[in-house]
């Protein structure tokens, strides 16, 4: 279980990883690399649900349909 983050830490979805970013030290820590084997995909959006869960979407780099 991941502990709640503080005002100095945020969760971000980068091109291939979901990371925790320490805003004071500018340090990224990888939390997940869900699609690491899909090198032609990237994360393109994300949003938290009412419970605080982060949901991220992905897409194909060349925008091929049904590849994200």
C-alpha positions in Angstrom: 0.0 0.0 0.0 1.3 3.4 -0.9 1.2 6.1 1.8 -0.6 9.4 1.0 1.7 12.0 -0.5 2.5 15.3 1.1 2.2 18.9 -0.2 5.8 18.5 -1.4 5.1 15.3 -3.4 2.9 14.7 -6.5 2.2 11.8 -8.7 2.8 12.4 -12.4 2.4 10.3 -15.6 5.4 10.8 -17.9 5.8 9.3 -21.3 6.4 5.8 -20.1 6.3 5.8 -16.3 4.0 6.8 -13.5 6.3 8.6 -11.0 6.3 10.4 -7.6 7.9 13.8 -7.9 9.5 15.4 -4.8 8.9 19.1 -5.5 11.5 20.3 -3.0 14.3 18.1 -4.2 13.2 17.7 -7.9 13.6 13.9 -7.6 11.5 11.4 -9.6 10.8 7.9 -8.2 9.2 5.4 -10.5 6.0 3.9 -9.1 4.9 1.9 -12.2 6.0 1.4 -15.8 2.8 -0.4 -16.8 3.3 -0.4 -20.5 7.1 -0.7 -20.6 6.9 -3.5 -23.2 4.8 -1.3 -25.5 7.5 1.0 -26.7 5.3 2.6 -29.3 2.8 3.8 -26.7 2.9 6.7 -24.4 0.7 8.1 -21.6 -1.3 11.0 -22.8 -3.7 12.0 -20.0 -4.6 11.3 -16.4 -7.2 12.2 -13.8 -7.9 11.3 -10.1 -11.3 9.7 -9.3 -13.3 10.8 -6.2 -11.3 8.2 -4.1 -8.0 9.7 -5.1 -7.0 6.9 -7.5 -5.0 8.1 -10.5 -6.2 6.8 -13.8 -4.0 7.3 -16.9 -4.7 6.8 -20.5 -2.2 5.8 -23.2 -2.0 6.2 -27.0 0.1 5.0 -29.8 2.9 7.4 -30.8 1.6 7.5 -34.4 -2.0 7.6 -33.2 -2.9 4.1 -34.5 -6.4 3.3 -33.4 -7.0 0.7 -30.7 -3.3 0.6 -29.7 -3.5 2.5 -26.3 
